[in-house]
Amino acid sequence: YEDVKGATSRELPGKVPEDVIEDRWNRFMEVAQRISAARLQKKIGTTQTVIVDAIADGKLVCRTQGDAPEVDGNAYAPAKRGIRVGDMIQLEITDADDYDLYGLVIETK
């Protein structure tokens, strides 16, 4: 739907109207959100290896293996002394929402 600079598709006739693009995007995101929430609910009670991307406001901001920064959801846990950005740790997942996981540190390194 996006006119990418330099793409030959920009010159094609029959552009999809903006209101149709927005409607399709919203419908897609509703389905994607339900799928994500269902998949993350299945991770509650599991142990996940995560990498610590940041420590902010007393919380570890992490991501699981296979998750990309700034694209996929995060895993959050209360900060624990001795854990630093870049560490790989184990989280016991205790909760999840539509896009993120929440857990407790069970092992450091």
Residue frames as a rotation matrix with the C-alpha (Angstrom) as fourth column:
TYR 1
0.556 0.831 0.000 0.00
0.831 -0.556 0.000 0.00
0.000 0.000 -1.000 0.00
GLU 2
0.521 -0.424 -0.741 2.94
0.197 -0.784 0.588 2.28
-0.830 -0.453 -0.325 0.41
ASP 3
0.956 -0.242 0.164 4.50
0.095 -0.274 -0.957 4.27
0.277 0.931 -0.239 -2.40
VAL 4
0.515 -0.847 -0.135 8.13
0.494 0.165 0.853 3.38
-0.701 -0.506 0.503 -1.83
LYS 5
0.556 -0.373 -0.743 10.52
-0.592 -0.805 -0.038 5.87
-0.584 0.461 -0.668 -3.38
GLY 6
-0.442 -0.795 -0.416 12.08
-0.833 0.192 0.519 4.46
-0.332 0.576 -0.747 -6.54
ALA 7
-0.535 0.303 0.789 9.60
0.186 0.953 -0.240 1.57
-0.824 0.019 -0.566 -6.89
THR 8
-0.986 0.164 -0.040 8.13
-0.066 -0.161 0.985 1.15
0.156 0.973 0.170 -10.37
SER 9
-0.443 0.871 -0.212 4.80
0.881 0.467 0.080 0.27
0.168 -0.151 -0.974 -8.76
ARG 10
-0.470 0.238 -0.850 4.32
0.339 -0.840 -0.423 3.97
-0.815 -0.487 0.314 -7.96
GLU 11
-0.796 0.073 -0.600 3.45
-0.521 -0.586 0.621 4.50
-0.307 0.807 0.505 -11.62
LEU 12
-0.871 0.489 0.052 0.78
0.466 0.789 0.399 1.81
0.154 0.372 -0.915 -11.82
PRO 13
-0.524 0.769 0.366 -2.84
-0.524 -0.630 0.573 2.93
0.672 0.109 0.733 -12.27
GLY 14
0.289 0.831 -0.475 -5.68
-0.053 0.509 0.859 1.99
0.956 -0.223 0.191 -9.92
LYS 15
-0.774 -0.603 0.192 -4.27
-0.182 -0.078 -0.980 3.00
0.607 -0.794 -0.049 -6.56
VAL 16
-0.145 0.688 -0.711 -6.21
0.837 0.469 0.283 1.72
0.528 -0.554 -0.644 -3.56
PRO 17
0.303 0.329 0.894 -7.98
-0.070 -0.928 0.366 4.65
0.951 -0.174 -0.258 -1.83
GLU 18
-0.640 -0.650 0.411 -6.61
-0.390 -0.187 -0.902 5.69
0.663 -0.737 -0.134 1.59
ASP 19
-0.058 0.682 0.730 -9.85
-0.997 -0.001 -0.078 4.85
-0.052 -0.732 0.680 3.44
VAL 20
0.837 0.294 -0.461 -9.76
-0.378 0.920 -0.100 1.30
0.395 0.258 0.882 2.02
ILE 21
-0.068 -0.950 -0.304 -6.09
-0.019 0.306 -0.952 0.95
0.998 -0.059 -0.039 2.97
GLU 22
-0.614 -0.155 0.774 -6.83
-0.703 -0.339 -0.626 2.07
0.359 -0.928 0.099 6.53
ASP 23
0.423 0.851 0.312 -9.84
-0.906 0.407 0.120 -0.26
-0.025 -0.333 0.943 6.85
ARG 24
0.705 -0.218 -0.675 -7.82
-0.108 0.908 -0.405 -3.24
0.701 0.358 0.616 5.61
TRP 25
-0.395 -0.914 0.092 -4.95
-0.173 -0.025 -0.985 -2.39
0.902 -0.404 -0.148 7.94
ASN 26
-0.354 0.332 0.874 -7.28
-0.929 -0.233 -0.288 -2.14
0.109 -0.914 0.391 10.94
ARG 27
0.749 0.658 -0.075 -8.95
-0.653 0.753 0.082 -5.47
0.111 -0.012 0.994 10.14
PHE 28
0.365 -0.717 -0.594 -5.55
0.032 0.647 -0.762 -7.14
0.931 0.259 0.259 9.70
MET 29
-0.573 -0.664 0.480 -4.27
-0.410 -0.274 -0.870 -5.74
0.709 -0.695 -0.116 13.00
GLU 30
0.170 0.710 0.684 -7.35
-0.985 0.103 0.138 -6.97
0.027 -0.697 0.716 14.89
VAL 31
0.914 0.144 -0.379 -6.70
-0.200 0.973 -0.113 -10.52
0.353 0.179 0.918 13.70
ALA 32
0.054 -0.983 -0.174 -2.94
0.077 0.178 -0.981 -10.25
0.996 0.039 0.086 14.30
GLN 33
-0.378 -0.147 0.914 -3.59
-0.801 -0.443 -0.402 -9.00
0.464 -0.884 0.050 17.83
ARG 34
0.622 0.674 0.399 -5.86
-0.781 0.573 0.250 -11.95
-0.060 -0.467 0.882 18.65
ILE 35
0.770 -0.404 -0.494 -3.31
0.097 0.839 -0.535 -14.42
0.631 0.364 0.685 17.25
SER 36
-0.252 -0.920 0.299 -0.46
-0.190 -0.256 -0.948 -12.80
0.949 -0.296 -0.111 19.19
ALA 37
-0.096 0.284 0.954 -2.43
-0.975 -0.219 -0.033 -12.79
0.200 -0.934 0.298 22.45
ALA 38
0.878 0.478 0.017 -3.36
-0.475 0.868 0.146 -16.48
0.055 -0.136 0.989 22.05
ARG 39
0.491 -0.772 -0.404 0.23
0.204 0.553 -0.808 -17.49
0.847 0.314 0.429 21.28
LEU 40
-0.409 -0.693 0.593 1.62
-0.408 -0.443 -0.798 -15.55
0.816 -0.569 -0.102 24.25
GLN 41
0.366 0.609 0.704 -0.97
-0.921 0.129 0.368 -17.00
0.133 -0.783 0.608 26.65
LYS 42
0.910 -0.029 -0.415 0.48
-0.016 0.994 -0.105 -20.44
0.415 0.102 0.904 25.87
LYS 43
-0.021 -1.000 -0.015 3.87
0.132 0.012 -0.991 -19.26
0.991 -0.023 0.132 27.18
ILE 44
0.211 0.149 0.966 2.55
-0.876 -0.409 0.254 -18.57
0.433 -0.900 0.044 30.69
GLY 45
0.820 0.037 0.571 4.17
-0.417 0.721 0.553 -21.08
-0.391 -0.692 0.607 33.05
THR 46
0.795 -0.595 0.118 7.13
0.527 0.582 -0.619 -21.70
0.300 0.554 0.776 30.73
THR 47
0.354 -0.791 -0.499 10.75
0.281 -0.419 0.863 -20.74
-0.892 -0.446 0.074 31.15
GLN 48
0.912 -0.033 0.409 12.13
0.388 -0.258 -0.885 -18.51
0.135 0.966 -0.223 28.42
THR 49
-0.129 -0.971 -0.199 15.71
0.883 -0.204 0.423 -17.54
-0.451 -0.122 0.884 27.67
VAL 50
0.871 0.431 0.238 15.80
0.490 -0.802 -0.341 -13.80
0.044 0.414 -0.909 27.09
ILE 51
-0.336 -0.923 0.189 18.37
0.868 -0.381 -0.318 -11.12
0.365 0.057 0.929 26.40
VAL 52
0.268 0.360 -0.894 18.26
0.738 -0.673 -0.050 -7.94
-0.619 -0.646 -0.446 28.45
ASP 53
0.098 -0.146 0.984 17.93
0.867 -0.473 -0.156 -4.94
0.488 0.869 0.080 26.11
ALA 54
-0.284 -0.126 0.950 17.45
-0.180 -0.967 -0.182 -2.25
0.942 -0.223 0.252 28.75
ILE 55
-0.341 0.243 -0.908 16.92
0.925 0.261 -0.277 -1.60
0.170 -0.934 -0.313 32.45
ALA 56
-0.724 0.184 0.665 14.48
-0.048 -0.975 0.218 1.21
0.688 0.126 0.715 33.13
ASP 57
-0.105 0.733 0.672 12.29
-0.833 -0.434 0.343 2.24
0.543 -0.524 0.656 36.04
GLY 58
-0.292 -0.111 0.950 13.23
-0.829 0.524 -0.194 -0.84
-0.476 -0.844 -0.245 38.03
LYS 59
0.686 0.584 0.435 12.31
-0.259 0.754 -0.603 -3.20
-0.680 0.301 0.668 35.20
LEU 60
-0.576 -0.760 0.301 14.27
-0.003 0.369 0.929 -5.42
-0.818 0.534 -0.215 32.85
VAL 61
0.506 0.632 -0.587 13.23
-0.653 -0.163 -0.739 -4.92
-0.563 0.757 0.330 29.25
CYS 62
-0.494 -0.679 0.543 14.04
-0.274 0.715 0.644 -8.14
-0.825 0.169 -0.539 27.41
ARG 63
0.275 0.587 -0.762 13.22
-0.961 0.140 -0.238 -10.12
-0.033 0.798 0.602 24.29
THR 64
0.500 -0.017 0.866 12.98
-0.189 0.974 0.128 -13.81
-0.845 -0.227 0.484 23.68
GLN 65
-0.627 -0.734 0.261 15.01
0.039 0.305 0.952 -15.70
-0.778 0.607 -0.163 21.11
GLY 66
-0.512 0.393 0.764 13.69
0.857 0.300 0.420 -14.97
-0.064 0.869 -0.491 17.65
ASP 67
0.642 0.740 -0.201 12.19
0.729 -0.670 -0.139 -11.61
-0.237 -0.057 -0.970 18.58
ALA 68
-0.191 -0.682 0.706 13.56
0.823 -0.503 -0.263 -8.53
0.534 0.531 0.658 16.89
PRO 69
-0.518 -0.020 -0.855 14.07
0.637 -0.676 -0.371 -5.26
-0.571 -0.737 0.363 18.76
GLU 70
-0.697 0.293 -0.655 11.63
-0.358 -0.933 -0.037 -2.46
-0.622 0.208 0.755 17.87
VAL 71
-0.616 0.511 -0.600 9.44
-0.592 0.202 0.780 -4.90
0.520 0.836 0.178 15.91
ASP 72
-0.139 0.525 -0.840 8.30
0.334 0.823 0.459 -7.67
0.932 -0.217 -0.290 18.24
GLY 73
0.792 0.521 0.319 6.98
-0.152 -0.338 0.929 -7.51
0.592 -0.784 -0.188 21.77
ASN 74
-0.271 -0.877 0.396 9.09
-0.639 -0.144 -0.756 -7.47
0.720 -0.458 -0.521 24.90
ALA 75
0.330 0.257 -0.908 9.41
0.589 0.696 0.411 -9.55
0.737 -0.671 0.078 28.04
TYR 76
0.066 -0.222 0.973 9.44
-0.521 -0.839 -0.156 -7.58
0.851 -0.496 -0.171 31.28
ALA 77
0.369 0.006 -0.929 10.62
0.691 0.667 0.278 -8.54
0.622 -0.745 0.243 34.75
PRO 78
0.996 -0.089 0.006 11.53
-0.066 -0.694 0.717 -6.72
-0.060 -0.715 -0.697 37.94
ALA 79
0.365 -0.931 -0.005 15.18
-0.498 -0.191 -0.846 -5.66
0.786 0.311 -0.534 37.86
LYS 80
0.968 -0.162 -0.192 17.53
0.252 0.638 0.728 -7.79
0.005 -0.753 0.658 39.90
ARG 81
0.606 -0.792 -0.076 20.95
-0.625 -0.533 0.570 -6.84
-0.492 -0.298 -0.818 41.21
GLY 82
-0.219 -0.856 0.467 23.84
-0.184 0.507 0.842 -7.99
-0.958 0.099 -0.269 39.07
ILE 83
0.192 0.334 0.923 21.90
0.837 0.436 -0.332 -8.24
-0.513 0.836 -0.195 35.80
ARG 84
-0.375 -0.411 -0.831 23.21
-0.097 -0.874 0.476 -6.00
-0.922 0.259 0.288 33.04
VAL 85
0.602 0.499 -0.623 22.18
-0.620 -0.199 -0.759 -5.04
-0.502 0.844 0.190 29.53
GLY 86
0.025 -0.555 -0.832 23.28
-0.912 0.328 -0.247 -7.81
0.410 0.764 -0.498 27.16
ASP 87
-0.735 -0.273 0.621 22.95
-0.572 0.741 -0.351 -10.60
-0.364 -0.613 -0.701 29.70
MET 88
-0.294 0.634 -0.715 21.10
-0.389 0.604 0.696 -13.78
0.873 0.483 0.069 28.75
ILE 89
-0.803 0.099 0.588 18.82
-0.573 0.147 -0.806 -14.82
-0.166 -0.984 -0.062 31.59
GLN 90
-0.743 0.614 -0.268 15.97
0.468 0.762 0.448 -17.21
0.479 0.208 -0.853 32.32
LEU 91
-0.704 0.621 0.344 12.48
-0.708 -0.653 -0.268 -15.86
0.058 -0.433 0.900 33.00
GLU 92
-0.747 0.658 0.097 9.55
0.616 0.740 -0.272 -17.80
-0.251 -0.143 -0.957 34.34
ILE 93
-0.811 0.491 0.320 6.63
-0.116 -0.670 0.733 -16.32
0.574 0.557 0.600 32.42
THR 94
-0.825 0.489 -0.283 3.82
0.423 0.203 -0.883 -15.40
-0.375 -0.848 -0.375 34.78
ASP 95
0.224 0.910 -0.349 1.55
0.281 -0.404 -0.871 -13.27
-0.933 0.097 -0.346 32.57
ALA 96
-0.777 -0.391 0.494 1.04
0.582 -0.147 0.800 -12.00
-0.240 0.909 0.342 29.04
ASP 97
0.008 0.786 -0.618 -0.99
-0.149 -0.611 -0.778 -9.42
-0.989 0.098 0.112 27.19
ASP 98
0.888 0.458 -0.041 -1.60
-0.101 0.109 -0.989 -8.92
-0.448 0.882 0.143 23.47
TYR 99
0.794 -0.601 -0.095 2.06
-0.184 -0.089 -0.979 -8.37
0.580 0.794 -0.181 22.60
ASP 100
-0.105 -0.890 0.443 4.27
-0.733 -0.232 -0.639 -8.67
0.672 -0.392 -0.628 25.70
LEU 101
0.315 0.067 -0.947 5.33
0.434 0.877 0.206 -11.23
0.844 -0.476 0.247 28.28
TYR 102
0.306 -0.201 0.931 5.85
-0.789 -0.601 0.129 -10.68
0.533 -0.774 -0.343 32.01
GLY 103
0.602 -0.112 -0.790 7.92
0.251 0.966 0.054 -12.84
0.758 -0.231 0.610 34.28
LEU 104
0.865 -0.373 0.336 10.35
-0.443 -0.254 0.860 -13.35
-0.235 -0.893 -0.385 37.10
VAL 105
0.101 -0.921 -0.376 14.08
-0.825 0.134 -0.549 -13.96
0.556 0.366 -0.746 36.89
ILE 106
0.955 0.216 0.206 14.86
-0.295 0.783 0.547 -17.54
-0.043 -0.583 0.811 37.85
GLU 107
0.462 -0.868 0.184 18.46
0.758 0.494 0.427 -17.75
-0.461 -0.057 0.886 36.72
THR 108
0.823 -0.272 -0.499 21.11
-0.402 -0.899 -0.174 -15.23
-0.402 0.344 -0.849 35.80
LYS 109
-0.002 -0.844 -0.536 23.62
-0.994 -0.056 0.092 -16.29
-0.108 0.533 -0.839 33.12
